Amino acid sequence: MSNKNNRKAKSKIKPDPNNIHHAYDRSLKRIFSHPLMMESLIKGFVPEEWVHDLDFTMFTKINVRHVTIDLREREDDVIWRLDFKNQPIYLVFLLELQSTVNKYMAVRLITYTGLIYEDLILKGKKALLKDGSLPPIFSFVYYHGEKPWNAPLTLRELYNDSFPKRLARFQPNIEYMVIDLNSLPLEKYAGLQNNYVLPLIELERSSKYSDSVNIIQKLINILRGKKFDRIRSDILVYVKRVMRLEERFPGINIHDLEEVPGMLSAALDRYDQGLREEGIQQGVQQGVQQGVLQGVQQTRMATIKALCQSKKFASNLSKEREAQLLKASNEEFTQWIMEMLSQIAIEEVVE
């Protein structure tokens, strides 16, 4: 087949949307490629006692492409090595960026675990614990889909219960943790000081520009200094994606995270001014309409009151009757006036 035919054949192949790494996904992955961000995530959102004994100064990211051939296509997932009481421990961090829940996530994780252990065994003593045993692996998923995560958190839950227990005990098992962004009770984490991940979650959950401005300003305040330069740069890319800034404000150029609050505030001011101008026009129209209506009502009330206080009836109009008159249609009002001119009291006219 010629090169021309090859190109034609390839052009007919539609890309699988599940394998496309969108800019939003990549920006989030870049943020969590920084040890400081991973440390902040673990310290703030993994409620396990052993976390306090982790040595975060020994954080080492293991390139997934170099672990095993089987993991080469799993670019969204990050494996970290750090020390627990001078012994290695491995973290498997999965960015679950799809909007649907993966029921079989436990299967995916047990595959990862097996492949990592195979690689560690091949590397020998330098990768294993001092006594030659396998180091522990902690797996967790960072999920921000709209639907709550309801997939089984253990592999054992995926098995059918109809098989004998003595057979079930031979089946492998694994457990993992999920950080479900949209289900997190944020008030529980309000006391976290200088946590770099919490504002990102708040931004993900924010639905108002005014709140987003405050959240981004919080990020700016806690990410000052040269050591945060790359993190700020990656967070800026993420902010642009999550808030769709370039889509909503075409032609605008933002080069630094510190520029975002000012830009958003100016955009909000322009938006508010537009609303105020539109509101003034609507208010004038409503005022004219309301003035006409009030004038008609006042004329009606004055007419009825004059008739009530005339020599024919010599009475005052009660508050209850006034309320009824305000709601009356033109036809009802005309009918009542005609009846009163026929010397029928208002109490008999308006029941």
C-alpha positions as CSV (number, residue, x, y, z in Angstrom):
1,M,0.0,0.0,0.0
2,S,1.3,3.4,-0.9
3,N,2.0,6.2,1.6
4,K,-1.0,8.1,0.2
5,N,-3.3,5.2,0.8
6,N,-1.8,4.8,4.3
7,R,-2.7,8.3,5.1
8,K,-6.2,7.8,3.9
9,A,-6.6,4.7,6.0
10,K,-5.3,6.4,9.1
11,S,-7.6,9.4,8.6
12,K,-10.7,7.2,8.8
13,I,-9.7,5.9,12.3
14,K,-11.6,7.9,14.9
15,P,-9.6,8.6,18.1
16,D,-10.8,6.8,21.3
17,P,-12.0,9.6,23.6
18,N,-10.9,7.5,26.6
19,N,-7.3,7.7,25.4
20,I,-7.2,11.4,24.8
21,H,-5.4,13.4,27.5
22,H,-7.0,16.8,27.4
23,A,-5.2,19.9,28.5
24,Y,-7.2,20.0,31.7
25,D,-6.1,16.5,32.6
26,R,-2.5,17.2,31.8
27,S,-2.5,20.5,33.9
28,L,-3.8,18.6,36.9
29,K,-1.2,15.9,36.5
30,R,1.6,18.5,36.3
31,I,0.4,20.0,39.6
32,F,0.7,16.6,41.3
33,S,4.1,15.9,39.9
34,H,5.5,18.3,42.6
35,P,6.5,16.6,45.8
36,L,5.2,19.6,47.8
37,M,1.7,19.2,46.4
38,M,1.7,15.4,47.1
39,E,2.9,16.1,50.6
40,S,0.1,18.6,51.1
41,L,-2.4,16.2,49.7
42,I,-1.4,13.3,51.9
43,K,-1.0,15.3,55.1
44,G,-4.3,17.0,54.6
45,F,-6.6,14.3,53.2
46,V,-5.2,10.9,54.2
47,P,-6.5,10.4,57.7
48,E,-4.1,7.6,58.7
49,E,-1.8,7.5,61.8
50,W,1.2,6.1,59.8
51,V,1.2,9.3,57.7
52,H,2.9,11.1,60.6
53,D,5.9,8.8,60.3
54,L,6.5,9.4,56.6
55,D,9.7,11.1,55.6
56,F,8.6,13.5,52.9
57,T,12.2,14.7,52.3
58,M,12.8,11.3,50.6
59,F,9.9,11.8,48.1
60,T,11.0,10.2,44.7
61,K,8.7,10.1,41.7
62,I,9.1,6.8,39.7
63,N,8.5,7.3,36.0
64,V,5.7,4.9,35.1
65,R,7.2,4.3,31.7
66,H,10.3,2.8,33.3
67,V,8.5,0.5,35.7
68,T,7.4,-2.2,33.3
69,I,6.4,-2.4,29.7
70,D,2.8,-3.1,30.8
71,L,2.5,0.3,32.5
72,R,3.7,2.3,29.5
73,E,0.3,3.5,28.4
74,R,-0.8,4.5,31.9
75,E,0.5,8.0,31.9
76,D,-2.1,9.5,34.2
77,D,-1.0,7.5,37.1
78,V,1.9,8.4,39.4
79,I,4.0,6.1,41.6
80,W,6.0,7.7,44.4
81,R,8.6,6.2,46.8
82,L,9.3,7.7,50.2
83,D,10.5,6.4,53.5
84,F,8.6,5.1,56.5
85,K,10.9,4.8,59.6
86,N,13.9,4.4,57.3
87,Q,12.2,1.8,55.1
88,P,10.7,2.3,51.7
89,I,7.0,2.6,51.1
90,Y,5.3,3.1,47.7
91,L,2.3,5.3,46.9
92,V,0.2,4.6,43.8
93,F,-1.6,7.9,43.0
94,L,-4.3,7.7,40.4
95,L,-5.9,10.8,38.8
96,E,-9.4,9.6,37.9
97,L,-10.5,12.4,35.6
98,Q,-13.5,10.7,34.0
99,S,-17.0,11.7,34.9
100,T,-18.1,8.1,35.5
101,V,-17.1,5.8,38.3
102,N,-14.8,2.9,37.5
103,K,-16.5,-0.2,39.1
104,Y,-13.4,-2.3,38.6
105,M,-10.8,0.1,40.0
106,A,-9.7,-2.5,42.5
107,V,-8.7,-4.8,39.6
108,R,-6.7,-2.0,38.0
109,L,-4.9,-1.4,41.3
110,I,-4.1,-5.0,42.0
111,T,-2.5,-5.2,38.5
112,Y,-0.4,-2.2,39.3
113,T,0.7,-3.7,42.6
114,G,1.7,-7.0,41.1
115,L,3.7,-5.2,38.4
116,I,5.5,-3.0,40.9
117,Y,6.4,-5.9,43.1
118,E,7.8,-7.8,40.1
119,D,9.9,-4.9,39.2
120,L,11.2,-4.5,42.8
121,I,12.1,-8.2,42.9
122,L,14.1,-7.8,39.7
123,K,16.0,-4.9,41.2
124,G,16.9,-7.0,44.2
125,K,18.0,-6.0,47.7
126,K,18.4,-2.3,47.0
127,A,14.6,-2.0,46.2
128,L,13.3,-4.4,49.0
129,L,13.2,-4.0,52.7
130,K,16.3,-4.8,54.8
131,D,15.2,-8.3,55.5
132,G,14.3,-9.0,51.9
133,S,10.5,-8.6,52.4
134,L,8.3,-6.6,50.1
135,P,7.6,-2.9,51.0
136,P,4.0,-1.8,51.5
137,I,2.0,-0.1,48.7
138,F,-0.7,2.4,49.5
139,S,-3.1,3.1,46.6
140,F,-5.5,6.1,46.4
141,V,-7.6,7.8,43.8
142,Y,-8.1,11.5,43.3
143,Y,-11.6,11.7,41.8
144,H,-13.5,14.7,40.7
145,G,-16.4,13.3,38.7
146,E,-19.9,14.7,39.2
147,K,-21.4,11.5,40.5
148,P,-20.3,10.3,44.0
149,W,-17.8,7.4,44.0
150,N,-19.7,4.2,44.8
151,A,-17.4,1.6,43.4
152,P,-16.2,-1.2,45.7
153,L,-13.1,-0.1,47.6
154,T,-11.9,-3.7,47.9
155,L,-11.4,-6.4,45.3
156,R,-13.1,-8.9,47.6
157,E,-16.4,-7.0,47.2
158,L,-16.4,-7.7,43.4
159,Y,-16.6,-11.5,44.0
160,N,-19.8,-13.4,43.9
161,D,-20.9,-14.6,47.4
162,S,-22.4,-17.9,46.1
163,F,-19.0,-19.6,46.1
164,P,-17.9,-21.6,49.1
165,K,-15.9,-19.6,51.8
166,R,-13.0,-22.1,51.5
167,L,-12.7,-21.2,47.9
168,A,-13.1,-17.5,48.5
169,R,-10.1,-17.5,50.9
170,F,-7.8,-18.3,48.0
171,Q,-8.9,-15.2,46.0
172,P,-6.6,-12.1,46.1
173,N,-7.7,-8.9,47.7
174,I,-6.6,-5.2,47.8
175,E,-8.1,-2.1,49.3
176,Y,-7.7,1.5,48.2
177,M,-8.8,5.0,49.3
178,V,-10.7,7.5,47.3
179,I,-10.5,11.3,47.7
180,D,-13.9,12.3,46.2
181,L,-13.6,16.0,45.6
182,N,-17.3,16.8,45.2
183,S,-18.3,14.8,48.3
184,L,-15.7,16.2,50.6
185,P,-17.1,18.0,53.6
186,L,-15.0,21.2,53.1
187,E,-16.1,22.6,56.5
188,K,-14.1,19.7,58.1
189,Y,-10.9,21.0,56.5
190,A,-11.5,24.7,57.2
191,G,-8.8,24.6,59.9
192,L,-6.0,23.5,57.5
193,Q,-3.3,26.1,57.4
194,N,-1.2,26.7,54.4
195,N,-2.4,23.6,52.7
196,Y,-1.7,23.9,49.0
197,V,-4.3,21.4,47.8
198,L,-7.4,22.7,49.7
199,P,-7.7,25.9,47.6
200,L,-7.6,23.8,44.4
201,I,-10.5,21.7,45.7
202,E,-12.4,24.8,46.8
203,L,-11.8,26.2,43.3
204,E,-13.1,23.0,41.7
205,R,-16.3,23.3,43.8
206,S,-16.7,27.1,43.4
207,S,-19.6,28.3,41.3
208,K,-19.1,32.1,41.7
209,Y,-16.4,34.3,40.2
210,S,-16.3,36.4,43.4
211,D,-15.5,33.2,45.5
212,S,-12.9,32.1,42.9
213,V,-11.1,35.5,43.2
214,N,-10.8,35.0,47.0
215,I,-9.6,31.4,46.5
216,I,-7.0,32.3,44.0
217,Q,-5.8,35.1,46.2
218,K,-5.4,32.6,49.0
219,L,-3.2,30.4,46.7
220,I,-1.1,33.4,45.8
221,N,-0.5,34.2,49.5
222,I,0.6,30.7,50.4
223,L,2.7,30.1,47.3
224,R,5.1,33.1,47.6
225,G,8.8,32.5,47.0
226,K,11.1,31.1,44.3
227,K,10.6,27.5,45.4
228,F,7.0,27.8,44.3
229,D,7.7,29.3,40.9
230,R,7.1,26.1,38.9
231,I,4.1,25.2,41.0
232,R,2.5,28.6,40.5
233,S,3.1,28.3,36.8
234,D,1.4,24.9,36.6
235,I,-1.5,26.1,38.8
236,L,-2.0,29.0,36.5
237,V,-2.4,26.6,33.6
238,Y,-4.9,24.6,35.7
239,V,-6.8,27.7,36.7
240,K,-7.2,28.8,33.1
241,R,-8.6,25.3,32.3
242,V,-10.9,24.9,35.2
243,M,-12.3,28.4,34.9
244,R,-12.2,28.4,31.1
245,L,-10.7,31.9,31.2
246,E,-9.4,32.0,27.6
247,E,-12.8,30.8,26.4
248,R,-14.8,33.3,28.5
249,F,-12.4,36.3,28.0
250,P,-11.0,35.9,24.5
251,G,-8.0,37.9,23.7
252,I,-6.8,38.2,27.3
253,N,-3.2,37.3,28.1
254,I,-2.4,36.1,31.6
255,H,1.3,35.3,32.4
256,D,1.3,35.1,36.1
257,L,-1.1,33.7,38.8
258,E,-1.1,37.1,40.5
259,E,-2.7,38.7,37.5
260,V,-5.9,36.5,37.7
261,P,-7.7,38.2,40.7
262,G,-7.3,41.6,39.1
263,M,-8.5,40.4,35.8
264,L,-11.5,38.6,37.3
265,S,-12.4,41.7,39.5
266,A,-12.3,44.0,36.4
267,A,-14.4,41.5,34.5
268,L,-16.9,41.4,37.4
269,D,-17.0,45.2,37.6
270,R,-17.8,45.4,33.8
271,Y,-20.5,42.7,34.2
272,D,-22.0,44.5,37.3
273,Q,-22.0,47.8,35.4
274,G,-23.8,46.2,32.5
275,L,-26.4,44.7,34.9
276,R,-26.8,48.1,36.6
277,E,-27.4,49.9,33.3
278,E,-29.8,47.2,32.2
279,G,-31.5,47.4,35.6
280,I,-31.9,51.2,35.4
281,Q,-33.7,50.9,32.0
282,Q,-35.9,48.2,33.3
283,G,-36.6,50.2,36.5
284,V,-37.7,53.3,34.5
285,Q,-40.1,51.2,32.5
286,Q,-41.4,49.5,35.6
287,G,-41.7,52.8,37.4
288,V,-43.8,54.3,34.6
289,Q,-46.1,51.3,34.6
290,Q,-46.3,51.3,38.4
291,G,-47.0,55.1,38.4
292,V,-49.9,54.7,36.0
293,L,-51.3,51.8,38.1
294,Q,-50.9,53.7,41.4
295,G,-52.6,56.8,39.8
296,V,-55.6,54.7,38.7
297,Q,-55.8,53.1,42.2
298,Q,-55.6,56.5,43.9
299,T,-58.4,57.8,41.7
300,R,-60.5,54.8,42.5
301,M,-60.0,55.1,46.2
302,A,-60.7,58.9,46.2
303,T,-64.0,58.3,44.4
304,I,-65.2,55.6,46.7
305,K,-64.1,57.6,49.8
306,A,-66.0,60.7,48.6
307,L,-69.1,58.7,48.0
308,C,-68.9,57.0,51.4
309,Q,-68.5,60.4,53.2
310,S,-71.3,62.0,51.3
311,K,-74.6,62.8,52.9
312,K,-76.1,59.7,51.3
313,F,-74.0,57.3,53.5
314,A,-72.0,59.4,56.0
315,S,-69.4,56.6,56.7
316,N,-65.7,56.0,56.5
317,L,-64.0,53.3,54.3
318,S,-62.5,50.5,56.4
319,K,-59.0,49.1,55.9
320,E,-60.5,45.8,54.8
321,R,-62.6,47.4,52.1
322,E,-59.6,49.5,50.9
323,A,-57.7,46.2,50.4
324,Q,-60.5,44.7,48.4
325,L,-60.8,47.8,46.2
326,L,-57.1,47.8,45.4
327,K,-57.5,44.3,43.9
328,A,-60.7,45.1,42.0
329,S,-60.8,45.0,38.2
330,N,-62.0,47.9,36.1
331,E,-65.4,46.2,35.5
332,E,-65.9,45.4,39.2
333,F,-65.1,49.0,40.2
334,T,-67.5,50.5,37.6
335,Q,-70.3,48.2,38.8
336,W,-69.7,49.2,42.4
337,I,-69.8,52.9,41.6
338,M,-73.1,52.5,39.7
339,E,-74.7,50.6,42.6
340,M,-73.5,53.2,45.2
341,L,-75.0,56.0,43.0
342,S,-78.2,54.0,43.3
343,Q,-77.9,54.6,47.1
344,I,-76.6,51.1,48.1
345,A,-74.0,51.2,50.9
346,I,-70.5,50.1,50.2
347,E,-70.8,47.2,52.8
348,E,-73.7,45.8,50.7
349,V,-71.8,46.3,47.4
350,V,-68.4,44.8,48.4
351,E,-69.1,41.5,50.2
